[in-house]
Amino acid sequence: MKKNILISPLKANLPYEQDIEIVEKKGLGHPDTICDFIAEEISIALSKYYIDEFGSIMHHNVDKALLIGGMAEPSYNGGRITKPIEIVIAGRAIKEKGGKKLPIEEIAEQAAKKFLSRQIKHLNVESQIVINSKIGPGSGELIELFSRFSKGEVPLSNDTSAGAGFYPLDTLEKTVYETEKFLNSPEVKRIYPFVGEDVKVMGIRNKEEIRLTVAIATVDRYISSLEDYIYKIKNVREILLEQEWVGSNMKFDINTADSYERESIYLTVTGTSAEGGDDGQVGRGNRANGLITPYRPMTLEAVAGKNPISHVGKIYNLFAIDLCKKVVEGQYAQEAYAYIVSQIGKPINEPLVLDIQVKGKDFNGKAIRRIAEEMLDEMPYMWKKTIDRQYEIA
């Protein structure tokens, strides 16, 4: 197997070595993140259905989803939804096999509703969501590229695409990541049920000072008045400052669009801005490591919803992150960046190039090459981790 692996020193200044750094994370209930997770859950559901019915995953790509925001009238102690949220699902999948029509639309709708009911606690999926599935049949050429998988052969890339990854996270990246995860944790939801799932964190580091702007969609049924809202937002800020990953150089600004004088505050019925006209789309949010990091290598590929067998737009981004993590955690380098490019129609584990850039006084190039070669050999089996939800995705 041809392995086009390049290993070189990482010469660029890393984000934490610069005066200014910016990192963003869109939370679980953000409209864009909702679209990502729905697309991925549909792909997983289809994969498992195909395995159960036919013994292997069949061709599909359901990486197109659009959330059209609804309308709501939030109010202290509980408001109401006046227009439901609409989610349009599009993509391609095998819809017929051996003359049998497959229940693809039903599987997609059930997977979307199951995710929403599990993760967006105050959203009624029966009355406050409309799901419109527009999944079409796959093209013959891409299905043919996929077919090698069911024969036990290495799948062929169904796109010419690039993936990118890096590791480890620096202080700002960890802080932004942990802030969103903490605010959407079961612990916080139990103590502060007014904290909705739509949490967005924007972090800026200016030299040594870190400032995080946090948007939290509060759930109106748990807010009795403006004074109650102010008190509860203050409590959230205080508990954030108590966390072990928060340093003395960090400041939190929460719901900065609020105007207490006009009694204009971030109040929602369901805990997501999707209820009030905020739209969402697959691929507009977090990258495959759960962050938006403009100072780091990223691609525009939407990882969510792509099939885990042959779509390198998904596989290569996950692979690049995995590879960097293994190199650093194995202590073969202190920092790692990876870039990988495919050619459509070529075996997925024979990239056009795999460019690995590492930082460290004595990085072990020989060991890094061995790890990269071993991981490329294992690439055709990454799908198992994908359908077991072992990757971040969004």
N, C-alpha and C positions, 0 to 999 in steps of 0.2 A: 504494500500500500504506500502510495506517495504521500509523504508528510512534509508539507511546506512550512516548516517551523523556523521562525526567526527569533533570536533572543538577544536583547541589547540593553544597555544601561538606560534608565529612565532619566532623561536630561531636563525635562520641563520642571519649572518650579511647581511644587505641589500647592494646593489651595491654602493649607495652613501655614505655608511659608510666605504668603502674600499678605498685604495689609488688609485687604477687603475680601470677604468670602460670603457667598449667598447660597442658602440651601432651603428647599421647600418640601413639604409633605402634605398631600391631600388625604384626609382621613376616610375612614370606612364608609361614612354616610355622605361624602361629597358626590354630587351627580356624576362626575367623570369616573370616580372610583367605583361607584355602583355599576356603571356600564362595564368596566373592566371585569369585575367579579362575576357579573351575570354571564358575560361572554365565556369566561373561563369555566364556570359551573356547567354551562351548556355543553362545552367541549368535553368535560369530564363525564357528564351524564351520557352523552352520545358514545364516547369511548367504551364505557362500561356496558352499555346496551349492545354495541356491536360485538364485544367480547362474549357476552352471554349468549347472543343469538347465533353468531357465526364463527366464534373462536379466535377472532383477532379484530383489532381496531381497523375500521374502514375510513376511506378518505372523507375529510370534512375540514372546513375552515369557517368558523362562526365568529370572526373577529370584527364584525360590524354591528354596533348597537348604538342607538340614539335615544337619549332620555329627553322627553319634552316636558318641561315643568308644568305642574298644575297650578291651581290657585287655592288660597286658604285665607281664613279669617282668624288668626290667632288671637287669644284673649286670656287675661288672667284667669286661672283656675280651669282653663280648657276652652279652646275654640273649635273650629270645624273646617273641614276640607270642602271647598265649593266646586272644584273641578279636579278630577283625578289626574295623577301623573300618568303619562303614556310612555311606554318603552317599545321601540321598534327594533326588532332583531333581524339581521340580514346575514347572509353568508351562503355557503355551499355545503352540501352533504349528500351522501348516498341515500336516496329516498325510496329506492326500489331494488329488490334482490330476488332473482328467480321468479319474477312475476308477482312477488308479494310487495304490497305497499307498506312502507315502514312508518311508524308513528312519530316522525321526526318533530313535527310542530308541537305535538302533545308533550314530548320529552323536553323540548326547549322551554315551553311555558311552565311546566312543573318545576324544572330546575331553577328558573328565574324566581318563581314564587317561593320556593323552598329557601333560597338564599335570602330573599328579602324578609321573610317572616322570621328567619333565624337571626339575622344581623341588624335589621332596622326595627327595633323593639316596638315602637309606637305607630308603626305603619300597618294598616289593615289591608292585606294583599287582595282581599275579595272585593272591597268597595272603593279603595283609594288608588288602585293601580289598574291600568289597562295595558295588556301585553299584545302586541301585534307582530306575529312571526312571519317573516318573508324569506325563509331559507329556501334556496333553489337547488337544483341538481348540480353536481360538479362537472367541470369540463373533462372530456375524454382524455386529453393529453395529461392533465395533472393526476387523474385517476390511474393512468397507466404508470406514471412515475412512482406512484404510491404502492402499486400492486406487488412489488418485490417483497415488501414487508411480510405479507401473508404467506410467502413461500420460504421464509426464513433467511432471506438475503438482505444485505444492507440497503435501506431505502435510498432513493435518489432525491436530491434537493428539488423541492418544487418551486424554488425561487432563487434569483440571484440577489443575495442579501448580505448585510454586514451585522455583526454583533460586537458589543463592547462591554467591558466590565472592569472593576477595580476593587482593591482591598488593601488595607482595612479602612474603616470609616474613621474620620478624624473627630475632634471634640465637637465641633458645630454639627456635623452630620449625625453623630450619636445623640446629641441633645435634641435636635429636631425630631429624630426618629422616636426616641424614648418619650418625648412629650406627647406626641399623638397617640402612641401605643398606651401610655398611662391613662390618658383621658378617655380612651375607649376600652379600658380594662374592666372586667367584671367587678373588681374592687371599687372603682370610682362609680360605676353605675349603681352599685348597691348603696354606697354612702350618699352619693349625689345623683339621684335619678333624673334630675332636671338637665343633666349634661347629655345632649343629643349626640348621635353618631357622626354628624357632619361637623368635623373638627378640621381646621386647616391651620398649618403652622408655617410661618415664614421666618427664617433665621438669618440674621446678618451679624457677621463678626467684623468689627472695625478695630484692627490691631488686637488688643487684649479684651476688649469689651464685646460681649455677646448680647444681642437684643432680639427677643422673639415676639413677633406679632401673632397672636392666636385668635382665631375666630371660632366661637363655640355657638352652635345652634341650640338654644335652650328649649326645653319642652314645656309648653305653657301651663299644662295641668298641675305642674309642681311649683308654679310661681303665682303668688297671691296678690302682689302689688309691685310698684316700682321700687319701694324700699326693700322688699323681699328679694327682688332681682339684684339690686346693688349689693346687698348683704351676701348673697350666694356667689356672685362673681368674685367678691373679695375673698370668700372662703376658698374658691378654686385657686386663686393666685397664691394664697398662703400655703396650701397643701403642695402646690408645685414647687415652691421655694424650699420645701422641706425634703425634697427627694435627693437621694445620694448622688445622682448624676447631674445635679444643678450646682454650679459653682457661685462664689461670691461676686464674680464678674458678669453675672447674667441678670437680665431684666425681662419681665414679661409684661406685655401690653395686651389686654384681652378686650375683644369686641370694640375696637377703636371707632367704629362708625356710630356707636350709641350716642344719643343726645338726651341726657337726663332732663334737661330743661324742657325739651319738646316731648318728653316721654316716648322717644323713638328708640326702641331696644330690639335686640336680636331674639325675637320670640317666634317659635314655630309650634305647630300642632304635633308634628311627627318626629322632630329631631333632625330633619334634613331640609336644606334650602330648595330641594327639588319640588317641594310642595308649593312654592311661591313664585314659579316662573324661571328658576335657574335651571338651565339645560345641561346635559352631559353627553359625552361621546367617548367611545373606546379610544385609548391611545393618547389622550390629552392630559393624563395625570402622571402618577408616579411611574418610574422605570421599574425594571424587574427586581431591583433591590429595595423597593418601597420608598424611594426618594427621588426628588428632582434636583439634580446637581449640575448646574450649568458650568461649573469650573472643573468638571470631571468628564471623562469620555462617556458619551451617550449616543444612542441612535434614536431615530424617530419610529422604529418598529413598534407596533402594538403587539406585545407578547401574548396578551390575554386572548383566548378563543381560537388561536391557531392550533392545528392538529400537532400532537406531540411526537409524531412519527417522522414526518418528512419536511415540515415547515421550518426552515432554518431561521426565519425571522423570530421564531420562538426559541428553538433549540440553541442557536449560537449565542444569544444574549445570556441565557441561563448557564450555558457552558463557560462563557468568559468569566462570569462571576465565580462559579465553582472553581475554575482553574486558579484564579488569583487567590482565592481563599486558601486553597490547598498549598500553594507555593509559600504563602506567608505563614500559615499555621504550622507548616513543616519546617519553618525557620531556614528556608533556602534563600529568602530575601526579606527585606523589611517592608517593602511596598511593591505592589504589582499592578500593572495595567495590561489588558489583553484586548486585541482586536482580531476578528476572524471574519473571513469573507468566503462565500460560497459561489458556485456556478450552477445554474439550473441544469438538471439532468445528470449531475455528477454525484457519486456516493456522498452522503452527508458527512462522513468522517474523513473525507479527502478534500479539505478546504483549499481554495486557491492560495490562501496565505493565512497563517496564524502568527501574528506579531505579538510577542511578549516583551514588555518593557519592565525592568525591575530596578529597584533601588536598594543599595546596601553595599557596605565596603567590600565584602567578600561573598557576593552572591554565587550560588552554586549552579552554573549554567548547565552542567552535565545532568545534575539531578532534576532541574527544571524541565529539560528536554525529555527526560525519561517519564516524568509525571504527565507532560503534555501528550506524549505518544500513548501512554496507557489510557488516559482519559479519552482520547480520540477513538481508541479501540472499543471503549465502553459506551461511546456516544449513542449507538443504536438502541441502548437499553435505558436511556434517560427517561423514556416515556413512563416507565413504572413509577418513578419518583413523582412525575408530573400528575398522574391521575390519583396518586396517594396524597396530593396536596402538600408536598414537601418543599415547594418553592414559594417565594413571596408573591410573585406575579404582579402585584400592584401596591 
